[in-house]
Every structure is written in C-alpha cells, then in structure tokens.
Amino acid sequence: MPAARPKKESHSNTPPSDDCQNKEPKRKASRQSQSCDACRSRKVRCARENPEDPKQSCKHCITLGVPCTYEYQPKKRGPPNLYLRRLQEAAAAAAKPLELNVEPELSSSPVSSVHSVVSPTLGPKSPFSEMPINTSPTISIPSIAISPSRYPIAADSYPTHYSATNGTLPSVPLTHELSHSPKAEENSAFIGSDSFNTYPLYNWSFKQHHSPSTIPPLSYYYRPHRLEEIAPRDTIYLIIALFFDFVYPLTPCVHKPSFMADMHARREERDPLFFALVMSTVASTLVQVPRSYLPMERPVVHKLAQTCHEASRHISVASYDPPTSMHVVIRYFDCVYHFCEGHDATQHAAFGEAAHIAVTLRMHEEASYDGLDPIECEVRRRIFWLLFGADKSMSILLGRPICLRDEDCSVHFPKELDDEYITPSAYLSQPHGKTALVSGLNYTSRIFALLGEILVRIRVDKRSPPQGQFATARLEEVQSLHQRILGALSLAPEPLRLKPALSQSHLPPEYGGAGFRKATFDEVKDFFDNPNASRANALNPFLVMQANLYVTQQLVRFVIEQYRDELLLSLQGSLDDQKIAEDREAVASDLLNILHSIPIQSIATNGPSLVHKVRFVASTLLDAVKKAEIAPASAARAHAYLWDFLSILSEIERNYLLDDDRDGTSSGDGMPMIG
C-alpha cells in the first residue's frame, strides 16, 4: 500500500528512468509526511503546495480558516486478546472431562459465569438459581455432563429455544445461535464491522457490555420443573392442604379434585404453567396462614414464599400468549401475595394484569362461556367475581378508579355447587341441606355489586353535581340502594347467618376495658403462636365467611349513608344532627356486634383485608363523633369500644407480617400504632 501512493501523487508526464524506478518510490516513502490533523479527522487527502515544507498550511486548512497542525501520534498495538485465549483454554479443559473435575471448572471458568436469577431454594439447586451462559463467539464448546440433581428436567416435549437434553443446556457456538435471529444477525454484523474503527473505545465498550448471550431469552424459563427443586414435596403438600383449609373458602378459584389429581400425577413436570400455578398458590398461602400452622421459622417462611413467587413469575411472564384462565388465577394469587407483603405498586400491577387478561378472555360476558366444560366455566366465573370484589375494595379503600364496572358485566354468578359435584362433562346435584362453600363468594359479590353502583353515582355526581329534580331522583336511587344493602343477607343460608351476641342498643360494660382487651389479646397470641391451640373455629369455613360478609355489608352501608346525607344537605341546606348521630351509632353498634358475635380465630383467619375494612369505618366514625356537637353518650361509648377492638385487629394484622423490618405496628398493651 505505501508504494502505491507515490504513483498516485506523481504528476510528471515524462517516463521515469530506471534509476527513478529503483530509487524514487523509496525516496518518496521515506519522506512521505503524515496528513495534518484536520484532514486526517475528515478523512480527505492533505493537499500542500510544497510537501517538503512542514510549516506550510495545506489548502483545506487555509480554506476552512483552521490551524494546520501535525500533533497526531500513532498508538502502539495493544496486548494480545487474553479473553479469546481464556476461551480456548476453557474449551480445551472441557474436552477432557475424565481428567478434570467438571463441577469446580464450571464455577471458576470465565466461559460459564453463573448468574443468580432467583433467591436460593430450600431444596437442591435448580435452573432457577444457577445457569451456565455460553459466551464464545467462534468456538463450539462440547456439552458438559451435569448431575441430574442439578438439572433434573428434560423439556424435550416443549419446543423452546433452549431444548434440554438429559437435563443439560446444549453448548452451541454463539455464531450458530445468532444465525437464527434477524436482529442477532444485525448485531453480529455490527460487532464485526470495521466501519467504526476510528472509534476503538466505542467498539470495545459495545463488544464487552452488549453481548446478546449474557441474558437468556424468556423461553429458557418456560419449561417443566419438579417441586423438589423448590422444597421437599411433602412440605409443598402440607402448604397446599393449609390452602384448602384456611384460604380456599374465601378464594375458591381452583377446582380442588382436578387440582389435586394433577399434583398426584406430577403434571408440573410436563406443564410449566401448572408448575407456576402451584408456586403462586404456595406463595399466597404462606403469607395468609398463621405462623403456628407451619413447622418453619418466620425467616424461612418468608424466603420460601419469595422463592415460590419468583419461580412462578419466571414462567408466567414468558407465557401470556395464548391467555388462559390459569394465567388469571396465577396473577390473582400474586396480587394477594404482594398485598400481604406490603408491595403496593407490585400488587396493583399484578391485579391489573389479572383483570385485563380476564377481559381479554371475555370473562365478563356470559356468551363467552358457551362451549366450555363445566370445570372451566366455574373456575372462570369464580376468579372473575373475586377480581370484581377486589376492584371495588381498592376503589373505596384507596380511592382508585373502578376497573370492572357492573354495567359492562353480564356474566352469571358461579353455580352453588361444591367442587366434587362439578365434573368435566356435567353438573351433579348438590345434596339437599348441604350449603356449598361458593355461596359465601356469591353473597359477597352481590354486596360488592351494590358498592359498585353507589361508587359510580358518587363519582359521576362529583364531576357534575345533580341539581333540582335530578338531585331528588338521585336521592331516591341512593335510598333504594340503602334498602337493598340492609336486606342483602336476609336470604343467606343458615350456615352464613350471624348469631347476634346481643341487641344493637345494649352494650355491656365488659365490652371494653383492660380486662376484655387482655383476654382477647391472649386469644390472638395463642392462635398465632401455639401449634396445639384449638383450630375448630378457624377451620369452620362458614364462620370465616361470616366475618367477611357482614363486615363488608356494614362498610357498604356506611358509604351509602354518607352519600345519602350529602344529597340531603344539598337539597335541604341543613341536616338533623341528632338523626345523623343516631345513624352513626347504629353503624358502630352493628359492626361491634358483628365482631363480638364471631370467634376471634375466625376473624383472624380473614387476615389483613378485614382489618382494612374495619379501620376505614372506625376512623371515619371517630371523626364524625369528634365533630358532632350533639352526640349521645351511648354513641361515644360505641365508637370508643369499636376503636378499642380495632387495636386487637391491628395485632392480628401484625402477626401476619413475615418481614421483621415491618414488625411493630402495635404496642404490647394493644394500643394501635397508626396515624
């Protein structure tokens, strides 16, 4: 190349002599000076009238009016490519599995840098916790045999990008992997291109930090797994049994006979999404059952719940298409897990996914259920109405917009049949006199539907307040809703009916005071800490559902009465303070009567969600009593007792926390530590 340039620069018309042919190129090469800095950066030929004079400016610099300098110094060659040398050494070591210890080589070799993707499990190591990454750009590294205990699952039946063979990842050259993806081909061509050689540091940074092999594709995680990768199978079965005993009555969104049959048949080892369902079920159960029911320390429970959730999430995030009802159930359980763990934003994200997948499947339309088998129909109806109720709870307790509006929903309530009477081919008859567990969900859904109706009216009127006859018509609608909520549970089956401890207007002195508080706190402590404590009341699903039903009814009643009073004030200009105080006393007395009519163990089984509802009503009532100029002494006493009972509920809420950093929301004497 240097010998060609003097010929280009020669302008002589006379043929060169033999002498010149021998000496001229050599002379020109020796005197050939570098281009000036400006021409070099612009990649143009440096043109000087007298090349012999280094002080003379070139024509381009004179034209541009810039200094003509010659400060560029060629850089020395860098060190040899040690990265490639290490890859070659690792490949040579891998080719001799009989002479070298394979396991230590994997942990120390630069080829297989292990990236932790989830928390450590309680069982043997799994692909969730460790994964070797292929980084060689040109060398095909032979497959390395890994013990079955580490990679026990073969996903041959699932055509994913990383098809496993004998439980190991195939070692494919990176160039071969890149050839399957158009984007990867672009990246490969970009890395190998010399078009950016002017900027060697940029090329180095891109090659070092943007290698497409450092992050596995989502399809890597979507493969079957064994329960033993997470925890011993007996432990998983124990937690599932606790789910059906304590959690299922309030959230009956799986079909128990088919779910347990699939677990016994080890469906999770063939179906990745079912594995995710089991993991989400376990995670949500661990944060909802009393600690005394689990033979594990609290930090271990916390870690296992986190591991199960992450294992489920790795699979569910890679399998949205096509959507199924199982996706909705998984994300609903994830929402419950994050709610109990205090992950507010993540909880709402999980709920949003569950609700929108349900709408994508058109679960809100009854016509979409045509052609589905009975089990699928009932699972869809149950999970939809659970989402519907959760949506209304968040709307009233957190002031959030309504996601699932009643006027958009034509789906029927679930059939009041226990799971054993629902088969893949037919609905069987429920035995006469036996109340189905799902009846509790149906009555709760009716109450939430009324809450949805009043919330829509409140928010429409807030944007455009009704006047005159429109306000009168709205008041009639609200009064009709008030009558409907008061009678919502009048036809409930006998197991769901409340057995009042005493009348609304008589509150005995023993309801309050240090003695009552201490006795109740002792019951709560025994329930959460004593493995040998009686579980009869907690295991009675109808008592547990009673607490949820009647507390939710009083919450909705209170919201309706509040808005009714606002409408009366706008129409009449004033309110009867005596009447308002009496209404508030009735709500406080009824709520207090409910809480005292149901065993504390059954209330505690409902968990933090029930505490939030009682706290919402009690705090608003207490503000009303403080502001009222005319308040009966009985009303003040009822509110004081209700607030005192709330301290007990806060103690229940505290016992559900698995994170020690969040422990301590109540003091030892039961006084609530809330704002």
Helices and strands as residue ranges (DSSP letters): H 4-9, H 18-31, H 37-42, H 59-64, H 82-94, H 102-108, H 174-178, H 182-192, H 200-209, G 218-220, G 227-229, H 233-242, I 243-247, H 256-264, G 267-269, H 272-286, G 291-293, H 298-316, H 325-341, H 344-360, G 366-369, H 374-398, G 406-408, G 419-421, H 438-463, H 469-486, G 494-496, G 509-511, H 513-529, H 541-572, H 577-597, H 600-605, H 608-627, H 633-655, G 660-662
